[in-house]
């Protein structure tokens, strides 16, 4: 009836690897695109922001 023994060093390293993998995925998305793809996504973002701002209610 004893609990399963775990190696804390391995758990710590596995957690660090998972965090590094998450950061690497984010960097692949941010830096792994061509100039045309970056410009396209920036244009879409500006359009969405402008559309959203157009629906704001005026402050009285």
HTML snippet that shows the backbone in 3Dmol.js (N, CA, C, O; Angstrom):
<script src="https://3Dmol.org/build/3Dmol-min.js"></script>
<div id="view" style="width:600px;height:400px;position:relative"></div>
<script>
const pdb = `
ATOM      1  N   UNK A   1       0.816  -1.198   0.000  1.00  0.00           N
ATOM      2  CA  UNK A   1       0.000   0.000   0.000  1.00  0.00           C
ATOM      3  C   UNK A   1       0.860   1.264   0.000  1.00  0.00           C
ATOM      4  O   UNK A   1       0.457   2.280   0.565  1.00  0.00           O
ATOM      5  N   UNK A   2       2.016   1.216  -0.614  1.00  0.00           N
ATOM      6  CA  UNK A   2       2.851   2.410  -0.661  1.00  0.00           C
ATOM      7  C   UNK A   2       2.599   3.150  -1.974  1.00  0.00           C
ATOM      8  O   UNK A   2       2.186   2.563  -2.974  1.00  0.00           O
ATOM      9  N   UNK A   3       2.854   4.428  -1.938  1.00  0.00           N
ATOM     10  CA  UNK A   3       2.649   5.257  -3.117  1.00  0.00           C
ATOM     11  C   UNK A   3       3.754   4.970  -4.131  1.00  0.00           C
ATOM     12  O   UNK A   3       4.823   4.469  -3.781  1.00  0.00           O
ATOM     13  N   UNK A   4       3.482   5.289  -5.368  1.00  0.00           N
ATOM     14  CA  UNK A   4       4.476   5.080  -6.412  1.00  0.00           C
ATOM     15  C   UNK A   4       5.626   6.065  -6.222  1.00  0.00           C
ATOM     16  O   UNK A   4       5.404   7.260  -6.024  1.00  0.00           O
ATOM     17  N   UNK A   5       6.823   5.569  -6.283  1.00  0.00           N
ATOM     18  CA  UNK A   5       8.002   6.412  -6.090  1.00  0.00           C
ATOM     19  C   UNK A   5       8.312   7.107  -7.410  1.00  0.00           C
ATOM     20  O   UNK A   5       8.381   6.472  -8.462  1.00  0.00           O
ATOM     21  N   UNK A   6       8.497   8.426  -7.334  1.00  0.00           N
ATOM     22  CA  UNK A   6       8.836   9.193  -8.526  1.00  0.00           C
ATOM     23  C   UNK A   6      10.163   9.893  -8.301  1.00  0.00           C
ATOM     24  O   UNK A   6      10.523  10.233  -7.174  1.00  0.00           O
ATOM     25  N   UNK A   7      10.869  10.099  -9.374  1.00  0.00           N
ATOM     26  CA  UNK A   7      12.137  10.802  -9.314  1.00  0.00           C
ATOM     27  C   UNK A   7      11.847  12.280  -9.583  1.00  0.00           C
ATOM     28  O   UNK A   7      11.461  12.646 -10.694  1.00  0.00           O
ATOM     29  N   UNK A   8      12.030  13.118  -8.579  1.00  0.00           N
ATOM     30  CA  UNK A   8      11.689  14.535  -8.700  1.00  0.00           C
ATOM     31  C   UNK A   8      12.544  15.239  -9.747  1.00  0.00           C
ATOM     32  O   UNK A   8      12.083  16.171 -10.406  1.00  0.00           O
ATOM     33  N   UNK A   9      13.778  14.799  -9.897  1.00  0.00           N
ATOM     34  CA  UNK A   9      14.658  15.410 -10.894  1.00  0.00           C
ATOM     35  C   UNK A   9      14.091  15.182 -12.295  1.00  0.00           C
ATOM     36  O   UNK A   9      14.086  16.094 -13.123  1.00  0.00           O
ATOM     37  N   UNK A  10      13.616  13.968 -12.557  1.00  0.00           N
ATOM     38  CA  UNK A  10      13.038  13.668 -13.873  1.00  0.00           C
ATOM     39  C   UNK A  10      11.763  14.456 -14.115  1.00  0.00           C
ATOM     40  O   UNK A  10      11.526  14.930 -15.226  1.00  0.00           O
ATOM     41  N   UNK A  11      10.949  14.597 -13.093  1.00  0.00           N
ATOM     42  CA  UNK A  11       9.706  15.361 -13.225  1.00  0.00           C
ATOM     43  C   UNK A  11      10.025  16.822 -13.516  1.00  0.00           C
ATOM     44  O   UNK A  11       9.394  17.446 -14.369  1.00  0.00           O
ATOM     45  N   UNK A  12      11.008  17.360 -12.803  1.00  0.00           N
ATOM     46  CA  UNK A  12      11.405  18.755 -12.999  1.00  0.00           C
ATOM     47  C   UNK A  12      11.931  18.973 -14.420  1.00  0.00           C
ATOM     48  O   UNK A  12      11.592  19.963 -15.068  1.00  0.00           O
ATOM     49  N   UNK A  13      12.754  18.051 -14.896  1.00  0.00           N
ATOM     50  CA  UNK A  13      13.295  18.174 -16.248  1.00  0.00           C
ATOM     51  C   UNK A  13      12.195  18.035 -17.300  1.00  0.00           C
ATOM     52  O   UNK A  13      12.212  18.744 -18.306  1.00  0.00           O
ATOM     53  N   UNK A  14      11.255  17.148 -17.082  1.00  0.00           N
ATOM     54  CA  UNK A  14      10.155  16.968 -18.031  1.00  0.00           C
ATOM     55  C   UNK A  14       9.296  18.227 -18.106  1.00  0.00           C
ATOM     56  O   UNK A  14       8.859  18.627 -19.185  1.00  0.00           O
ATOM     57  N   UNK A  15       9.060  18.845 -16.954  1.00  0.00           N
ATOM     58  CA  UNK A  15       8.275  20.080 -16.925  1.00  0.00           C
ATOM     59  C   UNK A  15       9.017  21.196 -17.664  1.00  0.00           C
ATOM     60  O   UNK A  15       8.405  21.971 -18.398  1.00  0.00           O
ATOM     61  N   UNK A  16      10.336  21.275 -17.468  1.00  0.00           N
ATOM     62  CA  UNK A  16      11.141  22.293 -18.149  1.00  0.00           C
ATOM     63  C   UNK A  16      11.129  22.059 -19.656  1.00  0.00           C
ATOM     64  O   UNK A  16      11.038  23.015 -20.427  1.00  0.00           O
ATOM     65  N   UNK A  17      11.221  20.803 -20.084  1.00  0.00           N
ATOM     66  CA  UNK A  17      11.183  20.496 -21.518  1.00  0.00           C
ATOM     67  C   UNK A  17       9.844  20.891 -22.127  1.00  0.00           C
ATOM     68  O   UNK A  17       9.798  21.404 -23.245  1.00  0.00           O
ATOM     69  N   UNK A  18       8.767  20.658 -21.407  1.00  0.00           N
ATOM     70  CA  UNK A  18       7.440  21.017 -21.911  1.00  0.00           C
ATOM     71  C   UNK A  18       7.316  22.530 -22.065  1.00  0.00           C
ATOM     72  O   UNK A  18       6.754  23.015 -23.046  1.00  0.00           O
ATOM     73  N   UNK A  19       7.842  23.274 -21.091  1.00  0.00           N
ATOM     74  CA  UNK A  19       7.798  24.737 -21.171  1.00  0.00           C
ATOM     75  C   UNK A  19       8.650  25.229 -22.337  1.00  0.00           C
ATOM     76  O   UNK A  19       8.249  26.148 -23.050  1.00  0.00           O
ATOM     77  N   UNK A  20       9.821  24.626 -22.536  1.00  0.00           N
ATOM     78  CA  UNK A  20      10.683  25.012 -23.651  1.00  0.00           C
ATOM     79  C   UNK A  20      10.024  24.701 -24.992  1.00  0.00           C
ATOM     80  O   UNK A  20      10.148  25.474 -25.942  1.00  0.00           O
ATOM     81  N   UNK A  21       9.332  23.582 -25.068  1.00  0.00           N
ATOM     82  CA  UNK A  21       8.646  23.218 -26.305  1.00  0.00           C
ATOM     83  C   UNK A  21       7.527  24.206 -26.617  1.00  0.00           C
ATOM     84  O   UNK A  21       7.302  24.549 -27.778  1.00  0.00           O
ATOM     85  N   UNK A  22       6.834  24.658 -25.593  1.00  0.00           N
ATOM     86  CA  UNK A  22       5.760  25.639 -25.785  1.00  0.00           C
ATOM     87  C   UNK A  22       6.337  26.957 -26.297  1.00  0.00           C
ATOM     88  O   UNK A  22       5.775  27.569 -27.206  1.00  0.00           O
ATOM     89  N   UNK A  23       7.448  27.393 -25.723  1.00  0.00           N
ATOM     90  CA  UNK A  23       8.114  28.615 -26.166  1.00  0.00           C
ATOM     91  C   UNK A  23       8.597  28.465 -27.604  1.00  0.00           C
ATOM     92  O   UNK A  23       8.471  29.394 -28.401  1.00  0.00           O
ATOM     93  N   UNK A  24       9.147  27.305 -27.939  1.00  0.00           N
ATOM     94  CA  UNK A  24       9.637  27.058 -29.294  1.00  0.00           C
ATOM     95  C   UNK A  24       8.493  27.112 -30.302  1.00  0.00           C
ATOM     96  O   UNK A  24       8.660  27.651 -31.396  1.00  0.00           O
ATOM     97  N   UNK A  25       7.339  26.562 -29.950  1.00  0.00           N
ATOM     98  CA  UNK A  25       6.181  26.623 -30.846  1.00  0.00           C
ATOM     99  C   UNK A  25       5.758  28.067 -31.101  1.00  0.00           C
ATOM    100  O   UNK A  25       5.453  28.442 -32.233  1.00  0.00           O
ATOM    101  N   UNK A  26       5.743  28.872 -30.043  1.00  0.00           N
ATOM    102  CA  UNK A  26       5.368  30.282 -30.192  1.00  0.00           C
ATOM    103  C   UNK A  26       6.373  31.009 -31.076  1.00  0.00           C
ATOM    104  O   UNK A  26       5.987  31.838 -31.900  1.00  0.00           O
ATOM    105  N   UNK A  27       7.654  30.707 -30.913  1.00  0.00           N
ATOM    106  CA  UNK A  27       8.685  31.348 -31.728  1.00  0.00           C
ATOM    107  C   UNK A  27       8.595  30.910 -33.184  1.00  0.00           C
ATOM    108  O   UNK A  27       8.845  31.712 -34.084  1.00  0.00           O
ATOM    109  N   UNK A  28       8.243  29.658 -33.430  1.00  0.00           N
ATOM    110  CA  UNK A  28       8.080  29.199 -34.810  1.00  0.00           C
ATOM    111  C   UNK A  28       6.972  29.971 -35.502  1.00  0.00           C
ATOM    112  O   UNK A  28       7.082  30.318 -36.678  1.00  0.00           O
ATOM    113  N   UNK A  29       5.913  30.236 -34.769  1.00  0.00           N
ATOM    114  CA  UNK A  29       4.795  30.992 -35.340  1.00  0.00           C
ATOM    115  C   UNK A  29       5.204  32.439 -35.585  1.00  0.00           C
ATOM    116  O   UNK A  29       4.910  32.996 -36.643  1.00  0.00           O
ATOM    117  N   UNK A  30       5.879  33.052 -34.614  1.00  0.00           N
ATOM    118  CA  UNK A  30       6.216  34.471 -34.703  1.00  0.00           C
ATOM    119  C   UNK A  30       7.322  34.748 -35.714  1.00  0.00           C
ATOM    120  O   UNK A  30       7.253  35.741 -36.439  1.00  0.00           O
ATOM    121  N   UNK A  31       8.332  33.896 -35.779  1.00  0.00           N
ATOM    122  CA  UNK A  31       9.512  34.205 -36.578  1.00  0.00           C
ATOM    123  C   UNK A  31       9.679  33.319 -37.804  1.00  0.00           C
ATOM    124  O   UNK A  31      10.584  33.552 -38.605  1.00  0.00           O
ATOM    125  N   UNK A  32       8.849  32.332 -37.969  1.00  0.00           N
ATOM    126  CA  UNK A  32       9.019  31.385 -39.064  1.00  0.00           C
ATOM    127  C   UNK A  32       8.144  31.672 -40.262  1.00  0.00           C
ATOM    128  O   UNK A  32       7.716  30.743 -40.947  1.00  0.00           O
ATOM    129  N   UNK A  33       7.868  32.934 -40.530  1.00  0.00           N
ATOM    130  CA  UNK A  33       6.998  33.281 -41.649  1.00  0.00           C
ATOM    131  C   UNK A  33       7.739  34.186 -42.622  1.00  0.00           C
ATOM    132  O   UNK A  33       8.676  34.887 -42.239  1.00  0.00           O
ATOM    133  N   UNK A  34       7.319  34.169 -43.868  1.00  0.00           N
ATOM    134  CA  UNK A  34       7.925  35.032 -44.869  1.00  0.00           C
ATOM    135  C   UNK A  34       7.404  36.457 -44.697  1.00  0.00           C
ATOM    136  O   UNK A  34       6.450  36.705 -43.959  1.00  0.00           O
ATOM    137  N   UNK A  35       8.046  37.376 -45.388  1.00  0.00           N
ATOM    138  CA  UNK A  35       7.653  38.781 -45.292  1.00  0.00           C
ATOM    139  C   UNK A  35       6.212  38.977 -45.781  1.00  0.00           C
ATOM    140  O   UNK A  35       5.454  39.740 -45.182  1.00  0.00           O
ATOM    141  N   UNK A  36       5.842  38.301 -46.849  1.00  0.00           N
ATOM    142  CA  UNK A  36       4.483  38.427 -47.387  1.00  0.00           C
ATOM    143  C   UNK A  36       3.449  37.907 -46.394  1.00  0.00           C
ATOM    144  O   UNK A  36       2.385  38.505 -46.231  1.00  0.00           O
ATOM    145  N   UNK A  37       3.759  36.806 -45.735  1.00  0.00           N
ATOM    146  CA  UNK A  37       2.831  36.261 -44.740  1.00  0.00           C
ATOM    147  C   UNK A  37       2.688  37.208 -43.557  1.00  0.00           C
ATOM    148  O   UNK A  37       1.589  37.384 -43.030  1.00  0.00           O
ATOM    149  N   UNK A  38       3.788  37.816 -43.138  1.00  0.00           N
ATOM    150  CA  UNK A  38       3.736  38.774 -42.028  1.00  0.00           C
ATOM    151  C   UNK A  38       2.895  39.989 -42.402  1.00  0.00           C
ATOM    152  O   UNK A  38       2.085  40.462 -41.604  1.00  0.00           O
ATOM    153  N   UNK A  39       3.092  40.493 -43.624  1.00  0.00           N
ATOM    154  CA  UNK A  39       2.321  41.652 -44.066  1.00  0.00           C
ATOM    155  C   UNK A  39       0.844  41.311 -44.177  1.00  0.00           C
ATOM    156  O   UNK A  39      -0.007  42.128 -43.822  1.00  0.00           O
ATOM    157  N   UNK A  40       0.530  40.128 -44.658  1.00  0.00           N
ATOM    158  CA  UNK A  40      -0.865  39.705 -44.787  1.00  0.00           C
ATOM    159  C   UNK A  40      -1.534  39.623 -43.423  1.00  0.00           C
ATOM    160  O   UNK A  40      -2.643  40.128 -43.247  1.00  0.00           O
ATOM    161  N   UNK A  41      -0.875  38.994 -42.459  1.00  0.00           N
ATOM    162  CA  UNK A  41      -1.484  38.863 -41.134  1.00  0.00           C
ATOM    163  C   UNK A  41      -1.593  40.221 -40.450  1.00  0.00           C
ATOM    164  O   UNK A  41      -2.544  40.461 -39.705  1.00  0.00           O
ATOM    165  N   UNK A  42      -0.633  41.113 -40.692  1.00  0.00           N
ATOM    166  CA  UNK A  42      -0.709  42.458 -40.125  1.00  0.00           C
ATOM    167  C   UNK A  42      -1.886  43.223 -40.721  1.00  0.00           C
ATOM    168  O   UNK A  42      -2.584  43.939 -40.003  1.00  0.00           O
ATOM    169  N   UNK A  43      -2.112  43.081 -42.027  1.00  0.00           N
ATOM    170  CA  UNK A  43      -3.236  43.750 -42.681  1.00  0.00           C
ATOM    171  C   UNK A  43      -4.566  43.219 -42.149  1.00  0.00           C
ATOM    172  O   UNK A  43      -5.496  43.992 -41.919  1.00  0.00           O
ATOM    173  N   UNK A  44      -4.656  41.923 -41.957  1.00  0.00           N
ATOM    174  CA  UNK A  44      -5.878  41.328 -41.411  1.00  0.00           C
ATOM    175  C   UNK A  44      -6.114  41.832 -39.991  1.00  0.00           C
ATOM    176  O   UNK A  44      -7.246  42.141 -39.618  1.00  0.00           O
ATOM    177  N   UNK A  45      -5.047  41.915 -39.200  1.00  0.00           N
ATOM    178  CA  UNK A  45      -5.163  42.403 -37.824  1.00  0.00           C
ATOM    179  C   UNK A  45      -5.641  43.854 -37.798  1.00  0.00           C
ATOM    180  O   UNK A  45      -6.499  44.211 -36.990  1.00  0.00           O
ATOM    181  N   UNK A  46      -5.089  44.692 -38.682  1.00  0.00           N
ATOM    182  CA  UNK A  46      -5.519  46.095 -38.742  1.00  0.00           C
ATOM    183  C   UNK A  46      -6.988  46.188 -39.132  1.00  0.00           C
ATOM    184  O   UNK A  46      -7.731  46.987 -38.563  1.00  0.00           O
ATOM    185  N   UNK A  47      -7.410  45.379 -40.096  1.00  0.00           N
ATOM    186  CA  UNK A  47      -8.800  45.384 -40.542  1.00  0.00           C
ATOM    187  C   UNK A  47      -9.736  44.961 -39.414  1.00  0.00           C
ATOM    188  O   UNK A  47     -10.775  45.584 -39.199  1.00  0.00           O
ATOM    189  N   UNK A  48      -9.370  43.906 -38.697  1.00  0.00           N
ATOM    190  CA  UNK A  48     -10.201  43.443 -37.588  1.00  0.00           C
ATOM    191  C   UNK A  48     -10.269  44.480 -36.477  1.00  0.00           C
ATOM    192  O   UNK A  48     -11.332  44.686 -35.889  1.00  0.00           O
ATOM    193  N   UNK A  49      -9.157  45.131 -36.182  1.00  0.00           N
ATOM    194  CA  UNK A  49      -9.134  46.168 -35.152  1.00  0.00           C
ATOM    195  C   UNK A  49     -10.014  47.342 -35.558  1.00  0.00           C
ATOM    196  O   UNK A  49     -10.773  47.868 -34.744  1.00  0.00           O
ATOM    197  N   UNK A  50      -9.911  47.751 -36.822  1.00  0.00           N
ATOM    198  CA  UNK A  50     -10.717  48.869 -37.307  1.00  0.00           C
ATOM    199  C   UNK A  50     -12.200  48.515 -37.266  1.00  0.00           C
ATOM    200  O   UNK A  50     -13.032  49.346 -36.901  1.00  0.00           O
ATOM    201  N   UNK A  51     -12.525  47.291 -37.639  1.00  0.00           N
ATOM    202  CA  UNK A  51     -13.920  46.850 -37.626  1.00  0.00           C
ATOM    203  C   UNK A  51     -14.461  46.825 -36.192  1.00  0.00           C
ATOM    204  O   UNK A  51     -15.589  47.247 -35.938  1.00  0.00           O
ATOM    205  N   UNK A  52     -13.651  46.329 -35.269  1.00  0.00           N
ATOM    206  CA  UNK A  52     -14.059  46.261 -33.873  1.00  0.00           C
ATOM    207  C   UNK A  52     -14.210  47.665 -33.283  1.00  0.00           C
ATOM    208  O   UNK A  52     -15.168  47.936 -32.559  1.00  0.00           O
ATOM    209  N   UNK A  53     -13.268  48.553 -33.592  1.00  0.00           N
ATOM    210  CA  UNK A  53     -13.343  49.921 -33.080  1.00  0.00           C
ATOM    211  C   UNK A  53     -14.544  50.664 -33.659  1.00  0.00           C
ATOM    212  O   UNK A  53     -15.087  51.555 -33.006  1.00  0.00           O
ATOM    213  N   UNK A  54     -14.963  50.313 -34.866  1.00  0.00           N
ATOM    214  CA  UNK A  54     -16.120  50.947 -35.481  1.00  0.00           C
ATOM    215  C   UNK A  54     -17.421  50.603 -34.773  1.00  0.00           C
ATOM    216  O   UNK A  54     -18.417  51.310 -34.930  1.00  0.00           O
ATOM    217  N   UNK A  55     -17.422  49.535 -34.003  1.00  0.00           N
ATOM    218  CA  UNK A  55     -18.627  49.123 -33.293  1.00  0.00           C
ATOM    219  C   UNK A  55     -18.666  49.622 -31.854  1.00  0.00           C
ATOM    220  O   UNK A  55     -19.591  49.298 -31.108  1.00  0.00           O
ATOM    221  N   UNK A  56     -17.667  50.409 -31.462  1.00  0.00           N
ATOM    222  CA  UNK A  56     -17.658  50.934 -30.095  1.00  0.00           C
ATOM    223  C   UNK A  56     -18.749  51.985 -29.938  1.00  0.00           C
ATOM    224  O   UNK A  56     -19.056  52.729 -30.869  1.00  0.00           O
ATOM    225  N   UNK A  57     -19.319  52.030 -28.760  1.00  0.00           N
ATOM    226  CA  UNK A  57     -20.312  53.052 -28.469  1.00  0.00           C
ATOM    227  C   UNK A  57     -19.598  54.332 -28.053  1.00  0.00           C
ATOM    228  O   UNK A  57     -18.587  54.277 -27.352  1.00  0.00           O
ATOM    229  N   UNK A  58     -20.109  55.478 -28.476  1.00  0.00           N
ATOM    230  CA  UNK A  58     -19.456  56.733 -28.088  1.00  0.00           C
ATOM    231  C   UNK A  58     -19.640  56.994 -26.593  1.00  0.00           C
ATOM    232  O   UNK A  58     -20.688  56.705 -26.015  1.00  0.00           O
ATOM    233  N   UNK A  59     -18.603  57.541 -25.994  1.00  0.00           N
ATOM    234  CA  UNK A  59     -18.686  57.880 -24.573  1.00  0.00           C
ATOM    235  C   UNK A  59     -19.361  59.235 -24.426  1.00  0.00           C
ATOM    236  O   UNK A  59     -18.982  60.202 -25.086  1.00  0.00           O
ATOM    237  N   UNK A  60     -20.360  59.299 -23.561  1.00  0.00           N
ATOM    238  CA  UNK A  60     -21.071  60.567 -23.341  1.00  0.00           C
ATOM    239  C   UNK A  60     -20.705  61.156 -22.017  1.00  0.00           C
ATOM    240  O   UNK A  60     -21.202  62.222 -21.656  1.00  0.00           O
TER     241      UNK A  60
END
`;
const viewer = $3Dmol.createViewer("view");
viewer.addModel(pdb, "pdb");
viewer.setStyle({}, {cartoon: {color: "spectrum"}});
viewer.zoomTo();
viewer.render();
</script>
